[in-house]
């Protein structure tokens, strides 16, 4: 995968200006062709005959995006009952949906089993609950005892991760399943974001070793976590051909050894949509602070967006490529300056250029003036889906650049009514429906 800043739209000055003028900012823009390219790229990388790619839809759950993914032949990994229903509305059948949720209730499990949706149990208690819900079979999520990620917020394996059934408790899970009338037909493992090739292959081997202990398993799901290149100087891409060949060879050998044909599944989310998304905002102020004995001074660009539209920098210290585009009426400045790019919220942590400890980082950018358009790349995954109405800010509009190059509104801009719609007092006071 190329860097997220290689998205064609990110460098399309003319179209960016047109969209910002027509639809105003802040504005999410998603590129259909980029999503389709990622789907095709993954399918061509793995030549194993019995392969099914699922899209981890928590990354971006917009109906327009789900329909693109469905058209590309991917299935769905859902993390909530509402994600299940959103996938069904987009056209997926129940047999194409896989449910993995850390929390569980009997009502939800009964709903899922009644519709024939396979549940991926992440604890022994969930297996018991599935038995109460009259579920006949399930997959189980394995915690293989090690993980991968920049910190515990992105690491989904090992002792510090809440996810899955720990590898030394699999025999207990098998016994509980049997006593509750549940067959374990799938085994799933996922160790975190940005997983490199060596980690993938090691966890793949651990997963297959445990699958040997589960007589009814016919599906091996190796999760997602494929690296995305946000910062070309720091991030390393997955060598897809080498990765795909290794998975294919292992699955063919494992099927031959076990005497039955196993299905391989992977469930990327971020990899499919991260590079497709761009966030547009407007510079509304440029100001500076003087340094002292404890801190250097900084020059800030304040834009009309913030952590409510992309929380990844504040939550994880994530890097996103950022550039500023001058209006057509003014020539772009040649002179560069070091800026901290920050949001418009009344929140000290509302900064886009920070490290994972919250330390301010500067970006060297052409001199910015009020009215310039901020263009932030790589916001397709976990930016829109984790958005909020903090400070009672209206949510942005979302645009899809269709495969034919034409923009299409796929989500209207938020309103005060959207923010207040569940407040009893607001309805009692006659807020317009």
ZADO-557387 format. One record per residue (C-alpha): residue in three letters; x negated, y, z negated. Coordinates in pm, 1 decimal, padded with zeros to 6 digits. Each point is the difference from the previous one (the first is absolute). Layout:
<rs>
+-----+----------+----------+----------+
|   r |     east |    north |       up |
+-----+----------+----------+----------+
| Ala |        X |        Y |        Z |
...
+-----+----------+----------+----------+
</rs>
This chain:
<rs>
+-----+----------+----------+----------+
|   r |     east |    north |       up |
+-----+----------+----------+----------+
| Unk |  00000.0 |  00000.0 |  00000.0 |
| Unk | -00126.3 |  00346.0 |  00086.9 |
| Unk |  00003.0 |  00283.0 | -00253.8 |
| Unk |  00339.4 |  00148.9 | -00085.1 |
| Unk | -00126.6 |  00328.8 |  00144.7 |
| Unk | -00024.5 | -00167.4 |  00341.6 |
| Unk |  00379.5 |  00013.0 |  00024.4 |
| Unk |  00072.1 |  00186.0 |  00324.3 |
| Unk |  00257.7 |  00223.8 | -00164.7 |
| Unk | -00246.4 |  00117.2 | -00267.9 |
| Unk | -00201.0 |  00180.9 |  00271.2 |
| Unk |  00294.1 |  00114.3 |  00214.8 |
| Unk | -00005.0 |  00373.1 | -00077.3 |
| Unk |  00275.1 |  00091.6 |  00243.9 |
| Unk |  00249.3 | -00257.2 | -00127.0 |
| Unk | -00081.5 |  00077.3 | -00364.9 |
| Unk |  00072.5 |  00368.8 |  00052.9 |
| Unk |  00323.0 | -00081.4 |  00184.5 |
| Unk |  00127.2 | -00231.0 | -00273.9 |
| Unk | -00093.9 |  00237.7 | -00280.7 |
| Unk |  00180.5 |  00284.0 |  00176.3 |
| Unk |  00309.7 | -00201.2 |  00091.7 |
| Unk |  00046.5 | -00200.0 | -00320.3 |
| Unk | -00192.7 |  00210.7 | -00254.4 |
| Unk | -00226.8 | -00136.7 | -00271.8 |
| Unk | -00062.1 | -00206.5 | -00203.6 |
| Unk |  00057.2 | -00271.3 |  00257.5 |
| Unk | -00078.7 | -00372.0 |  00023.1 |
| Unk | -00083.8 | -00118.9 |  00351.6 |
| Unk | -00028.8 | -00370.3 |  00085.2 |
| Unk | -00138.9 | -00145.6 |  00322.7 |
| Unk |  00191.3 | -00299.4 |  00139.2 |
| Unk | -00276.8 | -00104.0 |  00239.9 |
| Unk | -00253.0 | -00014.5 | -00282.9 |
| Unk |  00224.6 | -00237.2 | -00198.5 |
| Unk |  00053.2 | -00224.0 |  00300.3 |
| Unk | -00372.9 | -00006.6 |  00073.3 |
| Unk | -00078.3 | -00118.3 | -00355.2 |
| Unk |  00259.9 | -00279.4 |  00026.6 |
| Unk | -00142.2 | -00120.3 |  00330.8 |
| Unk | -00355.4 |  00028.0 | -00130.2 |
| Unk |  00071.3 | -00235.1 | -00290.5 |
| Unk |  00189.6 | -00252.6 |  00209.4 |
| Unk | -00283.5 | -00022.9 |  00251.8 |
| Unk | -00264.7 | -00036.4 | -00273.8 |
| Unk |  00142.8 | -00324.1 | -00146.3 |
| Unk |  00039.5 | -00285.7 |  00246.4 |
| Unk |  00138.5 | -00251.9 | -00247.2 |
| Unk |  00307.0 | -00151.2 |  00161.1 |
| Unk |  00233.9 |  00006.5 | -00301.8 |
| Unk | -00043.9 |  00364.1 | -00102.0 |
| Unk |  00255.4 |  00246.3 | -00132.1 |
| Unk | -00091.6 |  00358.3 | -00084.2 |
| Unk |  00218.5 |  00172.8 | -00256.1 |
| Unk |  00009.2 |  00376.3 | -00050.1 |
| Unk | -00028.3 |  00105.5 | -00366.3 |
| Unk |  00271.0 |  00260.2 |  00040.8 |
| Unk | -00066.9 |  00182.6 | -00327.6 |
| Unk | -00270.0 |  00183.4 |  00196.7 |
| Unk |  00261.4 |  00183.0 |  00210.6 |
| Unk |  00364.6 | -00104.7 |  00000.2 |
| Unk |  00161.3 |  00242.4 |  00244.8 |
| Unk |  00261.6 | -00169.6 |  00218.8 |
| Unk | -00162.5 |  00123.2 |  00320.6 |
| Unk | -00331.2 | -00156.7 | -00104.7 |
| Unk |  00160.9 | -00328.6 | -00105.7 |
| Unk |  00165.7 | -00025.5 |  00341.4 |
| Unk | -00334.5 |  00048.6 |  00175.1 |
| Unk | -00158.3 | -00270.3 | -00214.8 |
| Unk |  00292.1 | -00236.1 |  00067.6 |
| Unk | -00033.2 |  00060.6 |  00372.7 |
| Unk | -00367.8 | -00096.0 | -00027.1 |
| Unk |  00096.0 | -00338.8 | -00146.4 |
| Unk | -00105.6 |  00056.5 | -00361.8 |
| Unk |  00202.3 | -00120.2 | -00298.3 |
| Unk |  00038.6 |  00173.3 | -00337.3 |
| Unk | -00148.7 | -00016.8 | -00348.6 |
| Unk |  00237.3 |  00186.5 | -00234.4 |
| Unk | -00066.2 |  00112.0 | -00357.5 |
| Unk |  00352.3 |  00096.7 | -00108.3 |
| Unk |  00359.9 | -00085.5 |  00075.5 |
| Unk |  00039.1 |  00338.3 |  00170.5 |
| Unk | -00295.2 | -00075.3 |  00227.1 |
| Unk |  00174.5 | -00326.1 |  00086.4 |
| Unk |  00319.6 |  00186.5 |  00090.2 |
| Unk | -00191.4 |  00261.1 |  00199.2 |
| Unk | -00164.1 | -00278.9 |  00200.8 |
| Unk |  00337.5 | -00164.8 |  00062.3 |
| Unk |  00142.2 |  00332.1 |  00121.1 |
| Unk | -00293.5 |  00036.1 |  00239.4 |
| Unk |  00091.9 | -00335.3 |  00157.3 |
| Unk | -00215.3 | -00259.2 | -00177.7 |
| Unk |  00171.9 | -00327.7 | -00082.2 |
| Unk | -00013.9 | -00142.7 | -00355.8 |
| Unk | -00234.3 | -00276.4 |  00118.8 |
| Unk | -00250.0 |  00267.9 |  00107.5 |
| Unk | -00016.6 |  00162.1 | -00344.7 |
| Unk | -00224.4 | -00105.6 | -00286.3 |
| Unk |  00060.4 |  00148.7 | -00345.4 |
| Unk | -00283.3 |  00070.6 | -00244.7 |
| Unk |  00094.4 |  00199.1 | -00310.3 |
| Unk | -00174.9 |  00013.0 | -00337.4 |
| Unk |  00328.5 |  00070.0 | -00178.3 |
| Unk |  00301.4 | -00226.9 |  00041.2 |
| Unk |  00359.4 | -00035.6 | -00114.7 |
| Unk |  00241.0 | -00287.2 |  00036.8 |
| Unk |  00236.6 |  00216.9 |  00204.4 |
| Unk | -00272.2 |  00089.9 |  00251.9 |
| Unk | -00116.9 | -00360.1 |  00030.9 |
| Unk |  00356.3 | -00124.4 |  00050.4 |
| Unk |  00047.8 |  00264.9 |  00268.5 |
| Unk | -00318.1 | -00106.9 |  00180.0 |
| Unk |  00058.0 | -00374.7 | -00021.5 |
| Unk |  00359.1 |  00039.8 |  00120.7 |
| Unk | -00132.2 |  00175.4 |  00312.7 |
| Unk | -00274.3 | -00254.5 |  00058.3 |
| Unk | -00294.2 |  00233.1 | -00062.8 |
| Unk | -00316.2 | -00173.5 | -00121.0 |
| Unk | -00121.7 |  00126.4 | -00338.2 |
| Unk | -00369.7 |  00020.6 | -00079.3 |
| Unk | -00014.1 | -00056.9 | -00377.1 |
| Unk | -00271.7 |  00197.1 | -00176.2 |
| Unk |  00033.8 | -00159.6 | -00345.6 |
| Unk |  00107.3 | -00326.6 | -00156.7 |
| Unk |  00296.8 |  00183.4 | -00154.3 |
| Unk |  00115.7 |  00089.9 |  00351.2 |
| Unk | -00004.0 | -00367.1 |  00097.8 |
| Unk |  00227.6 | -00072.7 | -00296.7 |
| Unk |  00225.2 |  00288.0 |  00101.4 |
| Unk |  00018.6 | -00129.1 |  00356.3 |
| Unk |  00113.0 | -00334.9 | -00135.7 |
| Unk |  00281.1 |  00177.1 | -00187.5 |
| Unk |  00093.7 |  00173.3 |  00325.6 |
| Unk |  00033.5 | -00343.6 |  00169.2 |
| Unk | -00300.6 |  00063.2 |  00220.3 |
| Unk | -00125.6 | -00317.0 |  00166.3 |
| Unk | -00343.2 |  00115.8 |  00114.4 |
| Unk | -00247.3 |  00283.2 | -00035.2 |
| Unk | -00346.8 |  00123.1 |  00071.3 |
| Unk | -00230.4 |  00093.1 | -00286.5 |
| Unk | -00245.1 |  00285.2 | -00020.0 |
| Unk | -00344.7 | -00108.2 | -00111.6 |
| Unk | -00240.1 |  00212.9 | -00201.6 |
| Unk | -00327.4 | -00162.2 |  00111.1 |
| Unk | -00202.7 |  00142.8 | -00289.7 |
| Unk | -00172.4 |  00273.7 |  00196.4 |
| Unk |  00108.3 |  00305.3 |  00191.8 |
| Unk | -00113.1 |  00289.5 |  00212.4 |
| Unk |  00066.4 |  00372.9 | -00003.1 |
| Unk | -00148.7 |  00332.3 | -00099.7 |
| Unk |  00153.5 | -00022.7 | -00348.2 |
| Unk |  00269.7 | -00181.3 | -00197.6 |
| Unk |  00266.1 |  00202.2 |  00182.9 |
| Unk | -00080.4 | -00171.8 |  00329.8 |
| Unk | -00138.1 | -00332.6 | -00125.8 |
| Unk |  00265.2 | -00273.2 |  00011.2 |
| Unk | -00199.2 | -00299.2 | -00122.7 |
| Unk | -00203.5 | -00104.8 | -00302.8 |
| Unk |  00054.3 |  00039.7 | -00376.1 |
| Unk |  00071.0 |  00374.2 |  00027.7 |
| Unk |  00285.2 | -00049.3 |  00247.8 |
| Unk |  00361.6 | -00059.3 | -00101.0 |
| Unk |  00075.6 | -00172.4 |  00330.5 |
| Unk |  00061.4 | -00370.4 |  00048.8 |
| Unk | -00035.4 | -00324.8 | -00189.8 |
| Unk | -00354.6 | -00048.7 | -00121.8 |
| Unk | -00183.4 | -00277.6 |  00183.2 |
| Unk | -00049.2 | -00213.7 | -00312.7 |
| Unk |  00379.0 | -00011.0 | -00059.7 |
| Unk |  00103.8 | -00144.9 |  00336.1 |
| Unk |  00057.6 | -00348.4 | -00143.8 |
| Unk |  00234.6 |  00156.4 | -00256.9 |
| Unk |  00183.4 |  00179.6 |  00278.9 |
| Unk |  00041.2 | -00325.7 |  00191.1 |
| Unk |  00137.9 | -00175.2 | -00308.6 |
| Unk |  00246.4 |  00280.7 | -00077.2 |
| Unk |  00114.4 |  00010.1 |  00361.2 |
| Unk |  00064.3 | -00374.3 | -00000.9 |
| Unk |  00195.2 |  00013.3 | -00325.9 |
| Unk |  00215.5 |  00281.9 |  00139.9 |
| Unk |  00072.2 | -00169.2 |  00331.1 |
| Unk | -00215.5 |  00239.1 |  00203.7 |
| Unk | -00243.3 | -00106.6 |  00273.4 |
| Unk | -00310.6 |  00213.6 |  00051.4 |
| Unk | -00027.3 |  00026.8 |  00377.6 |
| Unk | -00230.6 |  00298.9 |  00036.0 |
| Unk | -00320.6 |  00127.6 | -00158.9 |
| Unk | -00088.5 |  00369.3 |  00013.4 |
| Unk | -00310.9 |  00192.2 | -00102.9 |
| Unk | -00092.3 |  00365.3 |  00036.9 |
| Unk | -00293.2 |  00162.1 | -00178.6 |
| Unk |  00017.5 |  00371.0 |  00081.7 |
| Unk | -00056.2 |  00279.8 |  00246.9 |
| Unk | -00304.5 |  00030.7 |  00222.1 |
| Unk | -00098.1 | -00365.0 | -00031.9 |
| Unk | -00317.5 | -00084.9 |  00192.1 |
| Unk | -00061.6 | -00314.7 |  00203.2 |
| Unk | -00194.4 | -00191.8 | -00265.4 |
| Unk |  00272.8 |  00058.3 | -00261.4 |
| Unk |  00272.3 | -00100.2 |  00245.0 |
| Unk | -00171.7 | -00327.0 |  00083.8 |
| Unk | -00080.1 | -00082.5 | -00361.2 |
| Unk |  00359.1 |  00055.2 | -00110.1 |
| Unk |  00121.0 | -00194.7 |  00302.4 |
| Unk | -00208.1 | -00298.1 | -00114.6 |
| Unk |  00130.0 |  00026.1 | -00358.1 |
| Unk |  00356.6 |  00017.9 |  00127.0 |
| Unk | -00040.7 | -00307.7 |  00219.1 |
| Unk | -00158.0 | -00193.0 | -00287.9 |
| Unk |  00303.2 |  00070.4 | -00217.7 |
| Unk |  00237.5 | -00083.9 |  00286.6 |
| Unk | -00138.8 | -00354.2 | -00014.0 |
| Unk |  00165.2 | -00033.4 | -00343.6 |
| Unk |  00344.7 |  00100.6 |  00127.5 |
| Unk |  00155.7 | -00285.1 |  00201.0 |
| Unk |  00293.0 |  00197.2 |  00147.9 |
| Unk | -00190.9 |  00307.9 |  00115.7 |
| Unk |  00020.4 |  00061.3 |  00374.2 |
| Unk | -00080.7 |  00374.2 |  00015.7 |
| Unk | -00320.6 |  00177.1 | -00101.4 |
| Unk |  00034.9 |  00377.9 | -00034.1 |
| Unk | -00333.4 |  00178.1 | -00036.0 |
| Unk |  00150.0 |  00343.9 | -00064.4 |
| Unk | -00125.3 |  00330.0 |  00133.7 |
| Unk | -00264.2 |  00247.3 | -00109.8 |
| Unk | -00174.5 |  00043.6 |  00333.7 |
| Unk | -00226.2 |  00305.8 | -00022.2 |
| Unk |  00102.8 |  00326.3 |  00161.4 |
| Unk | -00269.2 |  00247.8 |  00104.2 |
| Unk |  00097.6 |  00334.4 | -00153.4 |
| Unk | -00358.0 |  00126.5 | -00035.6 |
| Unk | -00230.9 | -00125.7 |  00277.8 |
| Unk | -00304.3 |  00073.5 | -00216.5 |
| Unk |  00121.6 | -00217.8 | -00287.4 |
| Unk |  00257.1 | -00256.3 |  00120.6 |
| Unk | -00084.7 | -00317.4 |  00186.8 |
| Unk |  00250.2 | -00160.8 |  00239.0 |
| Unk |  00081.7 | -00369.8 | -00000.8 |
| Unk | -00171.4 | -00187.8 |  00285.1 |
| Unk |  00337.0 | -00121.2 |  00126.2 |
| Unk | -00119.1 | -00258.2 |  00251.0 |
| Unk | -00231.6 | -00164.1 | -00251.0 |
| Unk |  00268.8 |  00013.0 | -00269.2 |
| Unk |  00267.2 | -00143.7 |  00229.3 |
| Unk | -00223.8 | -00279.5 |  00125.4 |
| Unk | -00095.0 | -00100.8 | -00355.2 |
| Unk |  00364.3 | -00012.6 | -00110.0 |
| Unk |  00102.6 | -00197.2 |  00307.5 |
| Unk | -00280.2 | -00254.9 | -00036.5 |
| Unk |  00074.2 | -00048.4 | -00370.9 |
| Unk |  00372.7 | -00048.3 |  00051.0 |
| Unk | -00048.8 | -00247.8 |  00282.7 |
| Unk | -00244.6 | -00200.7 | -00210.3 |
| Unk |  00226.3 |  00014.7 | -00304.3 |
| Unk |  00306.1 | -00115.4 |  00196.7 |
| Unk | -00199.4 | -00289.4 |  00143.2 |
| Unk | -00133.5 | -00096.5 | -00343.2 |
| Unk |  00345.7 |  00006.8 | -00161.7 |
| Unk |  00170.5 | -00174.5 |  00289.7 |
| Unk |  00264.5 |  00265.7 |  00056.0 |
| Unk |  00026.5 |  00331.7 |  00176.7 |
| Unk | -00026.1 |  00298.1 | -00237.4 |
| Unk |  00132.4 |  00343.0 |  00084.7 |
| Unk | -00235.8 |  00291.3 | -00056.3 |
| Unk |  00143.6 |  00334.6 | -00099.5 |
| Unk | -00163.8 |  00335.3 | -00065.0 |
| Unk |  00183.8 |  00309.1 | -00122.8 |
| Unk | -00178.9 |  00326.6 |  00081.1 |
| Unk |  00177.8 |  00324.3 | -00081.4 |
| Unk | -00248.4 |  00284.3 | -00012.3 |
| Unk | -00194.3 | -00134.8 |  00298.1 |
| Unk |  00308.9 |  00009.6 |  00221.1 |
| Unk |  00111.7 |  00356.4 | -00072.4 |
| Unk | -00276.3 |  00202.4 | -00173.0 |
| Unk | -00151.6 |  00153.8 |  00312.4 |
| Unk |  00340.0 |  00069.8 |  00154.4 |
| Unk |  00088.3 |  00277.9 | -00244.4 |
| Unk | -00099.9 |  00366.5 | -00006.5 |
| Unk |  00115.6 |  00265.2 | -00248.1 |
| Unk |  00036.0 |  00358.6 |  00121.7 |
| Unk |  00007.3 |  00292.3 | -00243.2 |
| Unk | -00070.1 |  00372.8 |  00006.5 |
| Unk | -00272.5 |  00192.8 | -00178.4 |
| Unk |  00185.3 |  00242.6 | -00226.5 |
| Unk | -00285.1 |  00145.2 | -00202.5 |
| Unk | -00380.0 |  00009.5 | -00005.1 |
| Unk | -00155.2 |  00095.9 | -00333.8 |
| Unk | -00317.4 | -00049.0 | -00199.8 |
| Unk | -00126.1 | -00041.7 | -00353.8 |
| Unk | -00331.3 |  00123.1 | -00136.8 |
| Unk | -00243.9 | -00248.9 | -00148.5 |
| Unk | -00116.6 | -00004.2 | -00361.9 |
| Unk | -00228.3 | -00208.3 | -00222.0 |
| Unk |  00236.8 | -00297.5 |  00009.6 |
| Unk |  00120.1 | -00008.9 |  00356.9 |
| Unk | -00083.6 |  00138.8 |  00343.2 |
| Unk |  00246.3 |  00226.2 |  00172.2 |
| Unk |  00225.1 | -00134.0 |  00273.8 |
| Unk |  00187.9 |  00133.9 |  00297.4 |
| Unk |  00348.2 | -00149.9 |  00023.5 |
| Unk |  00238.0 | -00041.8 |  00290.1 |
| Unk |  00356.3 | -00038.1 | -00128.6 |
| Unk |  00237.0 | -00177.4 |  00240.9 |
| Unk |  00376.9 | -00052.5 | -00012.3 |
| Unk | -00031.3 | -00368.3 | -00081.2 |
| Unk | -00144.2 | -00194.6 | -00290.0 |
| Unk | -00020.7 | -00323.8 | -00191.0 |
| Unk |  00377.2 | -00027.8 |  00042.0 |
| Unk | -00065.4 | -00075.1 |  00369.0 |
| Unk | -00329.1 | -00186.9 | -00028.3 |
| Unk | -00086.1 | -00120.6 | -00348.8 |
| Unk | -00294.4 | -00216.7 |  00105.5 |
| Unk | -00274.0 |  00259.8 | -00063.3 |
| Unk |  00135.3 |  00083.8 | -00347.7 |
| Unk |  00073.5 | -00360.6 | -00095.0 |
| Unk | -00298.5 | -00179.9 |  00151.6 |
| Unk | -00246.0 |  00272.2 |  00101.0 |
| Unk |  00066.3 | -00104.4 |  00359.2 |
| Unk | -00168.7 |  00175.6 |  00289.6 |
| Unk |  00210.7 |  00129.3 |  00288.9 |
| Unk | -00143.7 |  00181.8 |  00303.0 |
| Unk |  00120.6 |  00361.9 | -00001.7 |
| Unk | -00035.4 |  00275.7 |  00256.2 |
| Unk |  00164.1 |  00338.8 |  00048.9 |
| Unk |  00138.6 |  00130.8 |  00325.0 |
| Unk |  00042.8 |  00372.8 |  00067.1 |
| Unk |  00325.7 |  00120.8 |  00157.4 |
| Unk |  00000.5 |  00045.7 |  00376.0 |
| Unk | -00001.9 |  00377.5 | -00056.2 |
| Unk | -00336.6 | -00005.2 | -00178.3 |
| Unk | -00331.9 | -00152.9 |  00101.3 |
| Unk | -00144.0 | -00271.3 | -00225.0 |
| Unk | -00283.5 |  00132.0 | -00217.6 |
| Unk | -00351.1 | -00130.8 |  00075.0 |
| Unk | -00135.8 |  00083.5 | -00344.1 |
| Unk |  00035.7 | -00282.1 | -00253.8 |
| Unk |  00049.6 |  00013.2 | -00375.7 |
| Unk |  00030.8 | -00253.1 | -00283.1 |
| Unk |  00358.6 | -00037.3 | -00118.8 |
| Unk |  00199.3 | -00194.6 | -00255.4 |
| Unk |  00332.3 | -00084.0 |  00165.6 |
| Unk |  00281.8 |  00009.3 | -00254.0 |
| Unk |  00377.8 | -00024.6 | -00006.1 |
| Unk |  00280.7 |  00235.5 | -00094.3 |
| Unk |  00127.3 | -00177.8 | -00311.3 |
| Unk | -00021.2 |  00136.7 | -00351.7 |
| Unk | -00234.5 | -00285.5 | -00090.0 |
| Unk | -00375.4 |  00020.4 | -00058.6 |
| Unk | -00060.5 | -00338.1 |  00158.2 |
| Unk |  00170.5 |  00101.3 |  00323.6 |
| Unk | -00319.5 | -00005.6 |  00207.2 |
| Unk | -00068.6 | -00188.7 |  00323.3 |
| Unk | -00382.0 |  00008.4 | -00017.4 |
| Unk | -00101.4 | -00183.5 | -00317.8 |
| Unk | -00182.6 | -00318.4 | -00095.8 |
| Unk |  00153.8 | -00286.4 | -00199.8 |
| Unk | -00092.5 |  00172.1 | -00329.0 |
| Unk |  00181.8 |  00318.3 |  00102.9 |
| Unk | -00320.2 |  00196.1 |  00063.4 |
| Unk |  00048.3 |  00273.4 |  00259.2 |
| Unk | -00166.5 | -00058.5 |  00334.2 |
| Unk | -00043.0 |  00258.7 |  00271.7 |
| Unk |  00038.1 | -00037.1 |  00375.0 |
| Unk | -00200.6 |  00197.6 |  00250.7 |
| Unk |  00262.7 |  00146.9 |  00231.7 |
| Unk |  00026.9 |  00285.6 |  00250.9 |
| Unk |  00108.6 |  00311.2 | -00188.8 |
| Unk |  00366.6 | -00037.9 | -00093.0 |
| Unk |  00256.5 |  00277.5 |  00004.9 |
| Unk |  00358.8 |  00015.1 | -00120.8 |
| Unk |  00226.2 | -00150.0 |  00266.1 |
| Unk | -00249.8 | -00262.0 |  00119.8 |
| Unk |  00140.6 | -00352.4 |  00032.2 |
| Unk | -00149.2 | -00271.8 | -00217.6 |
| Unk | -00018.8 | -00333.6 |  00182.3 |
| Unk | -00059.3 | -00295.6 | -00232.5 |
| Unk | -00060.7 | -00345.4 |  00151.2 |
| Unk |  00060.5 | -00347.8 | -00137.6 |
| Unk |  00327.1 |  00068.1 | -00182.3 |
| Unk |  00198.7 | -00283.4 |  00159.8 |
| Unk | -00035.9 | -00232.3 | -00299.3 |
| Unk |  00106.8 |  00073.4 | -00358.6 |
| Unk |  00037.0 |  00375.0 |  00054.9 |
| Unk |  00355.3 |  00024.6 |  00127.0 |
| Unk |  00109.0 | -00307.8 | -00195.3 |
| Unk | -00130.6 |  00145.6 | -00331.0 |
| Unk |  00130.0 |  00352.1 |  00060.9 |
| Unk |  00196.7 |  00181.1 | -00270.7 |
| Unk |  00215.0 |  00307.0 | -00062.4 |
| Unk | -00229.1 |  00127.7 | -00276.4 |
| Unk |  00046.3 |  00372.9 | -00077.4 |
| Unk |  00338.9 | -00041.4 |  00174.6 |
| Unk | -00174.0 |  00031.3 |  00335.0 |
| Unk |  00191.4 | -00108.1 |  00308.6 |
| Unk | -00140.0 | -00303.3 |  00177.3 |
| Unk | -00154.9 |  00046.9 |  00346.7 |
| Unk |  00155.4 | -00094.7 |  00330.0 |
| Unk | -00145.9 | -00304.3 |  00178.4 |
| Unk | -00068.7 | -00012.1 |  00373.4 |
| Unk | -00084.1 | -00305.7 |  00211.3 |
| Unk | -00211.1 |  00052.9 |  00310.5 |
| Unk |  00163.4 | -00267.7 |  00212.4 |
| Unk | -00190.4 | -00229.6 |  00233.5 |
| Unk |  00104.0 |  00225.0 |  00290.0 |
| Unk | -00168.2 |  00296.5 | -00173.5 |
| Unk |  00324.4 |  00174.4 | -00093.8 |
| Unk |  00058.0 |  00109.4 | -00362.9 |
| Unk |  00311.5 | -00122.6 | -00178.3 |
| Unk |  00137.6 |  00104.3 | -00338.9 |
| Unk |  00029.9 | -00316.7 | -00210.9 |
| Unk |  00061.3 |  00162.5 | -00338.9 |
| Unk |  00150.7 |  00339.9 | -00070.7 |
| Unk | -00153.7 |  00249.8 | -00239.3 |
| Unk |  00118.4 | -00025.4 | -00360.1 |
| Unk |  00237.2 |  00244.3 | -00168.2 |
| Unk |  00084.9 |  00110.7 | -00352.7 |
| Unk |  00310.1 | -00217.6 |  00021.5 |
| Unk | -00222.4 | -00303.8 |  00063.3 |
| Unk | -00194.3 |  00082.1 | -00315.0 |
| Unk |  00310.3 |  00052.2 | -00216.7 |
| Unk |  00233.3 | -00257.0 |  00152.9 |
| Unk | -00006.9 | -00239.2 | -00297.2 |
| Unk |  00044.5 |  00262.2 | -00271.4 |
| Unk |  00343.7 | -00023.3 | -00160.6 |
| Unk | -00007.1 |  00363.4 | -00106.3 |
| Unk | -00072.7 |  00111.4 |  00352.6 |
| Unk |  00305.9 | -00178.3 |  00134.8 |
| Unk |  00212.7 |  00133.2 | -00286.4 |
| Unk | -00111.6 |  00349.4 |  00089.2 |
| Unk |  00109.6 | -00044.0 |  00357.3 |
| Unk | -00327.4 | -00040.1 |  00185.3 |
| Unk |  00088.0 | -00051.1 |  00365.5 |
| Unk |  00023.4 | -00357.4 |  00113.5 |
+-----+----------+----------+----------+
</rs>
